[in-house]
Amino acid sequence: MSMTISTPTAALSDDERAAILEAVRDFSQSELAPNALEWDEHKTFPSDTLRRAGELGVGGIYVREDFGGSGLSRFDAAAIIEELAVGDPAIAAYISIHNMVAWMIDTYGTEAQRGEWLPLLTSMQGFGSYCLTEPGAGSDAAAITTTAIRDGDDMVLTGVKQFISGAGVASVYIVMARTGEPGARGISAFLVPADAPGLSFGANEKKMGWNAQPTRQVILDEVRVPAANLLGAEGQGFKIAMSALDGGRINIAACSLGGAQWALDRAIRYVHERFTFGEPLAEKQSVVFTLADMATELRAARALVRDAAAALDAKAPDASMQCAMAKRFATDAGFTVANQALQLHGGYGYLQEYGIEKVVRDLRVHQILEGTNEIMRVIIGRELLGGAR
């Protein structure tokens, strides 16, 4: 691309913000959209395309600039991720996860850790994976059983992580492992390089959607890493993981917005072109009402996402609750809008070539990952009740 999106946040004018989004939109429409169906069908992880995305500056959207980050706000990141998702929600979602990993290293890493990993990640010459979930610990993340045991100057990690995006292609894995007591306070975070002995991966999962990004188990069989690969302080891992998820929830909500907006735009075009019983579908009141509700839900969802992103930028006391609200509402709304767009297409919506069914499949998982929408309700409810349990 001819421009990158690296601009100090404080210096962004409306014109600069518009120029950034225009560059991202051009990339999304020229590099992602034309290939999305093929990547989905053949389960292709488009490494070369992602490296070109790194050249544009989306490998470290809200990472500091000294190691190649773009230094933008969460508010701007949400708009960027939404534009990418218009082209391909599955790839935009992986870019979101990759950014979460880069942000964790930028925020909690030592200068040595930042210098080692951030240039690789921000350029997207290498990729990152986030390893929290386990086969027996999904929503109850504090119950993880992967262990990290001190052995001289090393830590030895043993356990299995489940549903890991980018597993097998990533250069670095942020692994949450137990170093102490049961519960959240006994969890620490570690940087595990892809070439660490004892690190292996399960088969690529056969999934309903998100086929363009690999999802595998990450298997740690006495994986030995230097104790210096501890990210943050010992016992801080759960806090680090949860702080990263606030931004991840905004981004995955933005992915739902982009995918659903694409589906809505296609539905509007289709009802103008499709005639039934002698008149276009666009003349039927039931169709008009459906489109009106779809557009209204998306606009409401976008407002929630933007408010939550602004709250995260401002470090507002209720930012986590706002992120949970935005994630819950936007991912539910996004899936519903995409599904309604499929319905408006009738039988054609069910055909692969129209692309609608792919977006429906891709957006469905957004209601589950980065914390299920049921867990979002728990977070919101506890905040409303003053932390009562």
C-alpha positions in Angstrom: 0.0 0.0 0.0 1.2 3.5 -0.6 0.4 4.7 2.9 0.6 3.2 6.4 -1.8 3.9 9.2 0.9 4.9 11.7 0.0 8.3 13.1 0.2 9.4 16.8 -3.3 9.2 18.3 -3.2 12.7 19.7 -2.4 14.2 16.3 -5.3 12.6 14.5 -7.6 15.0 12.7 -10.9 14.0 11.2 -9.2 14.1 7.7 -6.4 11.9 8.9 -8.8 9.4 10.4 -10.8 9.4 7.2 -7.6 8.8 5.2 -6.6 5.9 7.4 -10.1 4.3 7.0 -10.0 4.8 3.3 -6.6 3.0 3.0 -7.9 0.1 5.1 -11.1 0.0 3.1 -9.1 -0.2 -0.2 -7.0 -3.0 1.2 -10.1 -4.8 2.5 -11.9 -4.6 -0.9 -8.9 -5.4 -3.0 -7.1 -8.0 -0.9 -9.7 -9.7 1.3 -13.1 -9.6 -0.4 -12.1 -11.1 -3.7 -10.5 -14.1 -2.0 -12.7 -14.7 1.0 -14.9 -17.5 -0.5 -11.9 -19.4 -1.8 -10.0 -19.1 1.5 -13.1 -20.4 3.3 -13.6 -23.3 0.9 -10.0 -24.5 0.9 -9.3 -23.6 4.5 -6.4 -21.3 3.4 -4.6 -19.2 5.9 -3.4 -16.2 3.7 0.0 -15.5 5.3 1.2 -13.4 2.4 -1.9 -11.2 2.5 -1.5 -10.8 6.2 2.1 -9.7 5.7 0.8 -7.0 3.3 -1.7 -6.0 6.0 1.4 -5.6 8.2 2.9 -3.2 5.7 -0.3 -1.2 6.0 0.1 -1.0 9.8 -2.6 -3.2 11.1 -0.3 -5.7 12.9 0.0 -3.4 15.9 -2.9 -0.9 15.7 -2.7 0.2 19.3 0.9 -0.8 20.0 3.4 2.0 20.7 5.4 3.2 17.8 9.0 2.6 19.0 8.8 -1.0 17.8 6.6 -0.5 14.7 3.2 -0.1 16.2 0.7 2.4 14.7 -0.1 4.0 18.1 -3.8 4.5 17.5 -6.7 4.5 19.9 -9.1 1.7 20.6 -11.8 3.9 19.1 -9.9 4.0 15.8 -9.0 0.3 16.0 -12.7 -0.7 16.2 -13.4 1.3 13.0 -10.4 -0.3 11.3 -11.4 -3.9 12.3 -14.9 -3.2 11.1 -13.7 -2.2 7.7 -11.5 -5.3 7.5 -14.5 -7.5 8.4 -16.5 -6.1 5.5 -13.9 -7.8 3.3 -13.6 -11.0 5.3 -14.8 -11.4 9.0 -12.7 -14.5 9.5 -9.4 -12.7 8.6 -10.4 -9.6 10.4 -11.1 -11.7 13.6 -7.6 -13.2 13.3 -6.1 -9.7 12.9 -7.9 -8.8 16.1 -6.5 -11.8 18.0 -3.0 -11.0 16.7 -3.3 -7.4 17.9 -4.4 -8.6 21.3 -1.2 -10.6 21.6 1.0 -7.7 20.4 -0.8 -5.3 22.9 -0.1 -7.7 25.8 3.6 -7.8 25.0 3.7 -4.0 24.5 1.9 -3.3 27.7 3.3 -6.0 30.1 6.5 -7.0 28.5 10.0 -6.0 29.5 12.0 -3.9 27.0 13.9 -7.0 26.0 10.6 -8.9 25.3 9.2 -5.9 23.4 12.4 -5.6 21.3 12.4 -9.3 20.5 8.8 -9.8 19.5 7.1 -6.6 18.6 9.0 -5.8 15.3 8.0 -9.3 14.1 4.4 -9.0 15.2 3.7 -5.4 14.1 5.0 -6.1 10.6 3.1 -9.3 10.6 6.2 -11.1 9.4 5.3 -13.3 12.3 2.0 -14.1 14.0 0.7 -14.3 17.6 -1.6 -16.7 19.4 -3.4 -16.3 22.7 -3.6 -19.5 24.8 -6.1 -19.4 27.7 -8.9 -21.8 27.1 -8.4 -25.5 28.0 -10.5 -28.6 27.2 -11.9 -28.7 30.7 -11.8 -24.9 31.4 -13.8 -22.8 28.9 -15.8 -20.0 30.5 -14.3 -20.8 33.9 -10.9 -19.6 32.9 -9.6 -19.4 36.4 -9.8 -23.2 36.6 -7.0 -23.8 34.1 -4.7 -26.8 34.9 -1.7 -26.1 32.6 1.3 -25.9 35.0 4.6 -24.0 34.9 7.2 -25.3 37.3 10.5 -23.7 38.0 13.6 -25.6 37.2 16.8 -23.6 37.7 16.7 -20.7 35.3 13.9 -22.2 33.3 10.1 -22.8 33.5 8.7 -26.1 32.4 5.1 -25.9 31.0 2.8 -28.9 30.8 -0.8 -28.9 29.6 -3.2 -28.6 26.7 -4.9 -25.4 25.3 -8.1 -25.7 23.3 -9.6 -23.6 20.4 -6.4 -21.7 19.7 -6.6 -19.4 16.6 -3.3 -19.3 14.7 -2.0 -22.5 16.3 0.7 -24.1 14.2 1.4 -20.9 12.2 2.1 -18.4 15.0 5.7 -17.4 15.9 4.8 -16.8 19.6 2.2 -18.1 22.0 1.1 -16.3 25.1 0.3 -19.2 27.4 -1.5 -18.9 30.7 -0.3 -21.5 33.2 -0.6 -22.2 36.9 2.4 -21.2 39.0 0.7 -21.1 42.4 -2.5 -21.5 44.3 -5.8 -22.6 42.8 -7.9 -19.9 41.2 -7.1 -16.7 39.4 -4.2 -15.5 41.7 -2.1 -18.6 40.9 -2.0 -18.0 37.1 1.0 -16.5 35.3 1.6 -15.6 31.6 4.5 -16.9 29.5 5.9 -16.2 26.1 6.5 -19.5 24.3 8.3 -19.3 20.9 7.1 -21.6 18.1 10.3 -23.6 18.1 10.3 -24.5 21.8 11.0 -28.2 22.3 7.9 -30.1 23.4 5.5 -27.8 21.8 3.1 -29.5 19.3 -0.4 -29.0 17.9 -3.5 -31.0 17.4 -5.3 -31.5 14.0 -6.8 -28.4 12.4 -10.4 -28.4 13.8 -13.3 -28.8 11.3 -15.4 -25.9 12.1 -18.7 -24.3 11.1 -17.0 -21.1 10.1 -13.7 -19.2 10.4 -12.2 -21.7 8.0 -9.5 -19.2 6.8 -7.7 -19.3 10.1 -6.4 -22.5 11.7 -7.9 -23.6 15.1 -5.9 -26.3 16.9 -5.0 -27.6 20.3 -1.7 -26.3 21.6 0.0 -29.2 23.4 2.8 -28.4 25.9 4.7 -31.5 26.9 7.3 -30.3 29.4 8.0 -27.2 27.2 11.1 -25.5 28.7 11.4 -21.7 28.3 13.7 -19.3 30.2 12.2 -17.9 33.4 12.8 -14.5 31.7 9.9 -15.4 29.4 7.4 -14.6 32.2 5.1 -11.8 30.9 4.4 -9.4 33.7 4.7 -10.5 37.3 4.2 -14.0 38.6 0.5 -14.4 39.5 -0.5 -11.6 37.2 -1.5 -13.8 34.3 -5.2 -13.9 34.9 -5.3 -10.1 35.2 -3.3 -9.8 32.0 -5.6 -12.2 30.2 -8.7 -10.4 31.3 -7.4 -6.9 30.4 -6.6 -8.1 26.9 -10.1 -9.5 26.5 -11.7 -6.1 27.1 -10.1 -4.9 23.8 -10.7 -8.3 22.2 -14.4 -8.0 22.9 -14.6 -4.6 21.3 -12.8 -5.9 18.2 -14.8 -9.0 17.8 -17.9 -6.9 18.1 -16.5 -4.7 15.4 -16.0 -7.8 13.3 -19.7 -8.6 13.7 -20.6 -5.1 12.6 -18.5 -5.3 9.4 -19.7 -8.7 8.4 -23.3 -7.8 9.1 -23.1 -4.5 7.3 -21.8 -6.3 4.2 -24.7 -8.7 4.4 -27.2 -5.9 4.8 -25.8 -4.0 1.8 -26.2 -7.2 -0.3 -29.7 -7.7 0.9 -30.7 -4.1 0.0 -29.3 -4.6 -3.5 -31.0 -8.0 -3.9 -34.5 -6.8 -2.9 -34.3 -4.2 -5.6 -33.3 -6.7 -8.3 -35.6 -9.6 -7.3 -39.2 -9.6 -8.5 -42.0 -11.8 -7.0 -45.6 -11.7 -8.0 -44.9 -8.9 -10.4 -43.2 -6.5 -8.1 -39.7 -6.1 -6.6 -39.2 -7.4 -3.1 -38.3 -3.8 -2.1 -42.0 -2.8 -2.6 -43.2 -5.3 0.0 -43.9 -3.7 3.4 -42.7 -6.8 5.3 -39.3 -6.5 3.6 -39.1 -2.8 4.2 -39.8 -3.3 7.9 -37.2 -6.1 8.1 -34.5 -3.9 6.5 -35.4 -1.0 8.7 -35.0 -3.1 11.8 -31.7 -4.6 10.5 -30.2 -1.1 9.9 -31.5 0.2 13.3 -30.0 -2.8 15.2 -26.6 -2.3 13.5 -26.5 1.4 14.2 -27.4 0.8 17.9 -24.7 -1.8 18.1 -22.1 0.5 16.4 -22.9 3.2 19.0 -22.3 0.7 21.8 -19.0 -0.4 20.3 -17.8 3.1 19.9 -18.8 4.1 23.4 -17.1 1.1 24.8 -13.9 1.8 22.8 -13.9 5.4 24.0 -14.4 4.2 27.6 -11.4 1.8 27.3 -9.3 4.7 25.8 -10.3 6.9 28.8 -9.7 4.1 31.3 -13.2 4.6 32.6 -14.1 2.7 35.8 -16.9 0.9 34.0 -14.9 0.2 30.8 -15.0 -3.6 31.3 -18.8 -3.6 31.7 -19.2 -1.4 28.6 -17.0 -3.8 26.6 -19.1 -6.7 27.7 -22.3 -4.8 26.8 -20.9 -3.9 23.4 -19.7 -7.5 22.7 -23.0 -9.1 23.8 -25.2 -6.7 21.9 -23.2 -6.3 18.7 -22.4 -10.0 18.2 -26.1 -11.0 18.8 -27.2 -8.2 16.4 -24.6 -9.0 13.8 -25.5 -12.7 13.6 -29.3 -11.8 13.5 -28.8 -9.3 10.7 -26.7 -11.7 8.6 -29.2 -14.4 9.1 -32.0 -12.1 8.1 -30.1 -11.1 5.0 -29.8 -14.8 4.1 -33.6 -15.2 4.6 -34.3 -12.2 2.3 -32.2 -13.9 -0.4 -34.4 -17.0 -0.2 -32.8 -20.1 -1.6 -30.0 -18.1 -3.2 -28.8 -17.0 0.3 -28.1 -20.7 1.0 -25.7 -21.0 -2.0 -22.0 -20.6 -1.4 -21.4 -18.3 -4.4 -23.5 -15.5 -2.9 -21.3 -15.3 0.2 -24.2 -14.7 2.6 -24.0 -18.2 4.2 -20.3 -17.8 4.8 -20.9 -14.6 6.8 -23.6 -16.3 8.8 -21.3 -19.1 9.6 -18.4 -16.8 10.5 -20.4 -14.5 12.7 -22.1 -17.3 14.7 -18.9 -18.0 16.7 -18.6 -14.4 17.8 -21.4 -15.1 20.3 -19.2 -17.7 21.9 -15.5 -16.6 21.9 -13.8 -13.8 23.8 -16.2 -14.8 26.6 -19.7 -16.2 25.7 -22.5 -13.8 25.7 -23.9 -15.6 28.8 -20.6 -14.6 30.5 -21.0 -11.1 29.3 -24.3 -11.0 31.1 -22.6 -12.2 34.3 -20.0 -9.4 34.0 -22.7 -6.7 33.4 -24.9 -8.0 36.2 -22.2 -8.2 38.8 -21.1 -4.6 37.9 -24.7 -3.4 38.3 -25.0 -5.2 41.6 -21.8 -3.6 42.9 -19.7 -6.7 42.6 -22.0 -8.9 44.7 -21.6 -12.6 44.0 
